């Protein structure tokens, strides 16, 4: 049997802030998880999103370091139901104090597209078919 993708893991500096961000994108994490060192959420299609604090990662990998210069650690893409939803979700995240990277635009490949950063600088793309 070949290996199969089971989970996407992100290392986060502030669990509470990261949970706030991803909950705004519709990912359901357990209530009260803000103080946990590791949390998981089920994603559509059977994948899981795993969040681990930097301290947790260093507990088993003492030499782990965040990327130099604060660059992205990973990227995720979220499909929206409509171009208007891309605009709405982007505006909601920016209004909540999260970093907008590229405001919504109509991409040449036929999608409404926007880019934000989660609290740790990971890229998060929002898109919908035009």
KOLZA-477949 format. One record per residue: x, y, z of N, C-alpha, C, O, CB in turn. Coordinates in steps of 0.05 Angstrom, whole numbers, padded with zeros to 5 digits, always signed. Glycine has a CB too. Example, Ala and Ser with C-alpha at 12.3 -4.5 7.8 and 13.67 -1.06 7.14 Angstrom:
// residues 2
+00264-00114+00156+00246-00090+00156+00264-00066+00156+00285-00066+00169+00226-00089+00181
+00257-00045+00142+00273-00021+00143+00258+00001+00157+00268+00023+00161+00282-00012+00114
***
This chain:
// residues 130
+00017-00024+00000+00000+00000+00000+00018+00025+00000+00037+00026+00015-00019+00000+00024
+00011+00044-00016+00026+00069-00018+00018+00088+00005-00005+00087+00013+00022+00082-00045
+00036+00105+00014+00028+00125+00033+00006+00143+00022+00005+00147-00002+00053+00142+00042
-00010+00154+00040-00031+00173+00031-00031+00197+00049-00024+00195+00073-00059+00159+00031
-00038+00219+00038-00039+00244+00054-00061+00241+00075-00084+00233+00068-00044+00269+00036
-00055+00246+00100-00074+00244+00122-00078+00270+00137-00100+00275+00147-00064+00222+00141
-00058+00287+00138-00060+00311+00154-00041+00333+00143-00021+00327+00130-00054+00305+00183
-00049+00357+00149-00033+00381+00144-00026+00392+00171-00044+00399+00187-00047+00402+00125
-00001+00395+00177+00007+00405+00203+00019+00433+00201+00036+00438+00184+00027+00387+00217
+00012+00451+00220+00023+00477+00221+00034+00482+00249+00023+00473+00269+00001+00499+00214
+00057+00495+00250+00069+00504+00275+00060+00532+00280+00063+00550+00263+00100+00501+00275
+00049+00537+00304+00037+00563+00310+00051+00576+00335+00058+00562+00353+00007+00561+00315
+00054+00602+00334+00066+00616+00357+00045+00622+00378+00052+00621+00402+00078+00642+00347
+00020+00626+00371-00001+00633+00390-00026+00617+00383-00040+00623+00364-00007+00664+00389
-00031+00596+00398-00052+00577+00393-00079+00592+00392-00095+00587+00374-00053+00555+00413
-00084+00609+00411-00110+00623+00413-00115+00640+00388-00137+00639+00376-00111+00640+00437
-00095+00655+00379-00098+00672+00356-00102+00655+00330-00118+00662+00313-00074+00691+00353
-00087+00634+00328-00090+00616+00305-00117+00603+00304-00129+00601+00282-00068+00594+00305
-00127+00594+00327-00154+00582+00327-00175+00603+00319-00194+00597+00304-00161+00571+00355
-00172+00627+00328-00191+00649+00320-00191+00652+00290-00212+00655+00278-00183+00675+00334
-00167+00653+00278-00165+00656+00249-00178+00633+00234-00195+00638+00217-00135+00658+00241
-00171+00609+00240-00181+00586+00225-00211+00581+00231-00225+00570+00214-00165+00561+00232
-00220+00587+00255-00249+00585+00260-00265+00605+00242-00287+00598+00234-00255+00591+00290
-00254+00628+00237-00267+00647+00219-00269+00636+00191-00285+00645+00175-00252+00674+00219
-00252+00617+00184-00253+00604+00158-00270+00578+00159-00271+00563+00139-00225+00597+00149
-00284+00574+00181-00303+00551+00182-00291+00525+00191-00305+00504+00189-00315+00547+00156
-00267+00525+00201-00256+00500+00212-00264+00498+00241-00261+00516+00257-00224+00499+00208
-00274+00474+00248-00284+00470+00275-00264+00455+00292-00258+00432+00288-00310+00453+00274
-00253+00470+00311-00234+00459+00331-00250+00456+00357-00270+00470+00361-00209+00477+00335
-00241+00438+00374-00256+00435+00400-00256+00461+00416-00237+00476+00416-00242+00413+00416
-00279+00465+00430-00280+00488+00448-00260+00484+00470-00255+00462+00479-00309+00491+00460
-00248+00506+00479-00229+00505+00500-00201+00497+00491-00183+00493+00508-00238+00486+00521
-00196+00494+00466-00171+00485+00456-00149+00507+00457-00125+00501+00451-00174+00476+00427
-00156+00531+00463-00137+00553+00463-00113+00549+00480-00091+00559+00474-00151+00579+00472
-00115+00533+00502-00092+00528+00519-00078+00502+00514-00060+00494+00529-00102+00529+00548
-00087+00488+00494-00075+00462+00487-00050+00465+00471-00047+00484+00455-00095+00444+00472
-00030+00447+00474-00006+00449+00458-00009+00437+00430+00007+00442+00412+00017+00435+00472
-00030+00420+00426-00035+00407+00400-00065+00405+00397-00079+00396+00415-00021+00378+00399
-00075+00413+00374-00104+00410+00368-00107+00399+00339-00090+00404+00322-00119+00436+00372
-00130+00386+00335-00136+00375+00309-00164+00381+00301-00182+00384+00318-00131+00344+00308
-00169+00384+00275-00195+00388+00264-00198+00371+00239-00180+00369+00223-00201+00418+00257
-00222+00359+00236-00228+00343+00212-00234+00362+00189-00248+00382+00193-00252+00324+00217
-00223+00356+00166-00228+00372+00142-00244+00355+00122-00245+00331+00124-00201+00381+00129
-00257+00368+00103-00272+00353+00083-00253+00334+00068-00230+00339+00064-00285+00372+00062
-00264+00311+00061-00248+00291+00047-00231+00274+00065-00216+00257+00055-00230+00305+00027
-00234+00277+00091-00220+00259+00110-00193+00269+00119-00181+00256+00136-00217+00233+00097
-00183+00292+00109-00158+00303+00119-00162+00315+00146-00185+00321+00154-00147+00323+00099
-00140+00320+00160-00141+00333+00186-00122+00357+00185-00102+00356+00171-00134+00314+00209
-00129+00379+00199-00111+00401+00202-00101+00400+00231-00117+00399+00250-00126+00429+00196
-00075+00399+00234-00062+00397+00260-00048+00423+00266-00033+00433+00250-00042+00373+00261
-00052+00433+00290-00037+00457+00299-00021+00449+00324-00031+00438+00343-00057+00481+00306
+00005+00455+00323+00023+00450+00345+00037+00476+00352+00045+00491+00335+00043+00428+00338
+00039+00481+00378+00054+00505+00386+00084+00500+00381+00093+00478+00379+00049+00511+00416
+00099+00522+00379+00128+00520+00375+00140+00505+00398+00158+00489+00394+00140+00549+00374
+00130+00509+00422+00141+00495+00446+00137+00465+00443+00154+00449+00450+00127+00505+00472
+00114+00457+00433+00108+00428+00430+00128+00416+00410+00139+00395+00415+00079+00424+00420
+00132+00430+00388+00150+00419+00367+00178+00417+00379+00193+00397+00374+00150+00437+00342
+00187+00437+00394+00214+00436+00406+00216+00414+00427+00238+00406+00433+00220+00463+00418
+00194+00404+00438+00195+00383+00458+00205+00357+00445+00217+00340+00459+00168+00378+00471
+00200+00353+00420+00211+00329+00406+00232+00335+00385+00244+00316+00375+00188+00313+00394
+00235+00360+00378+00255+00369+00359+00268+00395+00370+00261+00416+00361+00243+00374+00330
+00286+00392+00389+00298+00415+00403+00312+00435+00384+00315+00458+00392+00317+00406+00423
+00320+00426+00361+00334+00444+00342+00315+00459+00323+00324+00474+00306+00354+00429+00327
+00289+00454+00325+00270+00467+00307+00271+00497+00310+00272+00508+00332+00241+00457+00312
+00272+00511+00287+00271+00540+00286+00251+00549+00266+00247+00537+00245+00300+00551+00280
+00238+00572+00272+00220+00584+00253+00236+00592+00228+00260+00599+00231+00204+00608+00265
+00224+00593+00205+00238+00601+00181+00251+00629+00184+00239+00647+00197+00220+00601+00156
+00274+00633+00173+00288+00658+00174+00272+00680+00162+00258+00676+00141+00316+00657+00160
+00272+00704+00173+00259+00727+00162+00228+00726+00164+00215+00743+00152+00266+00729+00134
+00217+00707+00180+00189+00706+00183+00173+00698+00159+00149+00704+00157+00179+00733+00192
+00186+00684+00141+00172+00675+00116+00151+00654+00122+00150+00643+00144+00192+00664+00097
+00135+00648+00102+00113+00629+00105+00124+00601+00114+00145+00593+00105+00097+00626+00079
+00108+00588+00130+00114+00561+00139+00099+00541+00122+00107+00518+00120+00108+00558+00169
+00077+00549+00110+00060+00532+00094+00040+00549+00079+00038+00573+00084+00046+00510+00112
+00024+00537+00062+00002+00551+00049-00022+00533+00047-00020+00509+00042+00010+00561+00020
-00046+00544+00051-00071+00530+00049-00089+00545+00030-00087+00570+00027-00085+00526+00077
-00107+00532+00016-00126+00545-00002-00155+00537+00006-00160+00513+00011-00120+00537-00031
-00172+00556+00008-00200+00552+00016-00218+00559-00007-00218+00582-00017-00207+00569+00041
-00234+00540-00016-00254+00545-00037-00278+00559-00025-00288+00551-00004-00262+00519-00051
-00287+00580-00039-00311+00595-00031-00333+00589-00051-00327+00581-00073-00305+00626-00029
-00358+00593-00043-00380+00587-00060-00385+00607-00083-00397+00600-00103-00405+00585-00044
-00374+00631-00079-00379+00652-00099-00357+00673-00098-00343+00675-00078-00407+00665-00096
-00354+00689-00119-00335+00711-00118-00342+00730-00095-00324+00741-00082-00335+00726-00144
-00367+00735-00090-00375+00753-00068-00366+00742-00041-00359+00757-00023-00406+00757-00068
-00367+00715-00038-00358+00704-00013-00328+00708-00009-00319+00712+00014-00365+00674-00012
-00312+00706-00030-00283+00712-00028-00280+00740-00017-00265+00744+00002-00269+00710-00056
-00294+00760-00028-00292+00787-00019-00300+00790+00011-00287+00803+00026-00309+00805-00036
-00322+00776+00018-00333+00778+00045-00313+00766+00065-00308+00778+00086-00360+00764+00047
-00303+00742+00059-00285+00728+00078-00259+00744+00081-00249+00748+00103-00279+00699+00069
-00249+00754+00059-00224+00770+00060-00229+00795+00078-00213+00801+00096-00216+00779+00032
-00251+00809+00073-00257+00833+00089-00260+00827+00118-00251+00842+00135-00282+00847+00078
-00274+00804+00124-00278+00796+00152-00251+00791+00166-00247+00800+00189-00295+00771+00154
-00233+00777+00153-00207+00771+00165-00191+00796+00170-00179+00799+00191-00192+00751+00148
-00190+00813+00150-00175+00838+00153-00187+00856+00174-00172+00868+00190-00174+00854+00125
-00214+00858+00175-00227+00874+00196-00222+00862+00224-00222+00877+00243-00257+00874+00191
-00217+00836+00226-00211+00824+00252-00182+00827+00260-00173+00817+00280-00218+00794+00251
-00166+00841+00243-00139+00847+00250-00118+00828+00238-00094+00829+00244-00136+00846+00279
-00127+00810+00220-00108+00791+00207-00097+00805+00183-00109+00823+00172-00121+00764+00200
-00073+00796+00174-00059+00809+00152-00069+00801+00125-00067+00778+00117-00029+00803+00155
-00079+00821+00110-00085+00817+00082-00060+00818+00066-00044+00837+00070-00106+00837+00072
-00056+00800+00048-00032+00800+00031-00037+00811+00003-00022+00827-00007-00020+00772+00029
-00059+00802-00009-00067+00812-00035-00098+00813-00036-00111+00792-00032-00056+00793-00058
-00108+00836-00040-00137+00840-00040-00150+00824-00063-00136+00817-00082-00145+00870-00044
-00176+00817-00060-00189+00801-00081-00186+00813-00109-00188+00837-00112-00218+00798-00074
-00182+00795-00128-00180+00803-00156-00190+00781-00174-00192+00758-00165-00151+00810-00164
-00197+00788-00198-00206+00768-00218-00181+00758-00232-00170+00772-00249-00227+00780-00238
-00173+00734-00226-00149+00722-00237-00153+00713-00266-00175+00705-00273-00139+00699-00219
-00132+00714-00281-00134+00706-00309-00141+00677-00313-00150+00669-00334-00108+00712-00323
-00138+00660-00292-00145+00632-00295-00174+00626-00288-00182+00603-00286-00126+00615-00277
-00190+00648-00285-00219+00644-00282-00229+00641-00254-00250+00630-00249-00226+00620-00297
-00214+00652-00235-00224+00651-00207-00222+00679-00195-00205+00695-00202-00207+00631-00191
-00240+00684-00176-00237+00707-00158-00217+00697-00137-00221+00675-00125-00265+00716-00145
-00196+00712-00131-00175+00703-00114-00166+00724-00095-00167+00748-00101-00151+00694-00131
-00158+00716-00071-00148+00735-00051-00128+00719-00034-00129+00694-00032-00171+00747-00033
-00110+00734-00021-00089+00721-00005-00087+00736+00022-00086+00760+00023-00062+00720-00019
-00087+00720+00044-00082+00731+00071-00060+00715+00084-00052+00694+00074-00109+00730+00087
-00051+00724+00106-00032+00709+00122-00045+00702+00149-00059+00719+00161-00005+00725+00127
-00040+00678+00158-00050+00671+00185-00031+00684+00205-00011+00697+00197-00051+00640+00189
-00036+00682+00231-00019+00696+00251+00010+00688+00250+00027+00703+00260-00030+00690+00278
+00018+00666+00238+00045+00658+00236+00058+00663+00209+00080+00653+00204+00048+00629+00243
+00044+00677+00192+00055+00683+00166+00051+00663+00144+00061+00665+00122+00084+00688+00168
+00035+00642+00150+00028+00622+00130+00009+00634+00110-00009+00649+00118+00016+00597+00143
+00013+00628+00085-00005+00637+00064-00031+00623+00065-00032+00598+00067+00008+00635+00037
-00053+00638+00062-00080+00626+00060-00093+00639+00037-00098+00664+00036-00096+00630+00087
-00100+00623+00017-00113+00633-00008-00142+00628-00006-00151+00607+00004-00101+00620-00033
-00158+00647-00016-00187+00645-00018-00194+00646-00047-00184+00664-00061-00202+00667-00001
-00211+00628-00057-00217+00629-00086-00245+00619-00091-00257+00604-00075-00197+00612-00101
-00256+00627-00114-00282+00618-00124-00281+00621-00155-00269+00639-00165-00306+00634-00111
-00295+00603-00168-00297+00604-00197-00313+00629-00205-00333+00635-00192-00311+00578-00208
-00303+00643-00225-00317+00666-00235-00341+00657-00252-00356+00674-00262-00299+00684-00252
***
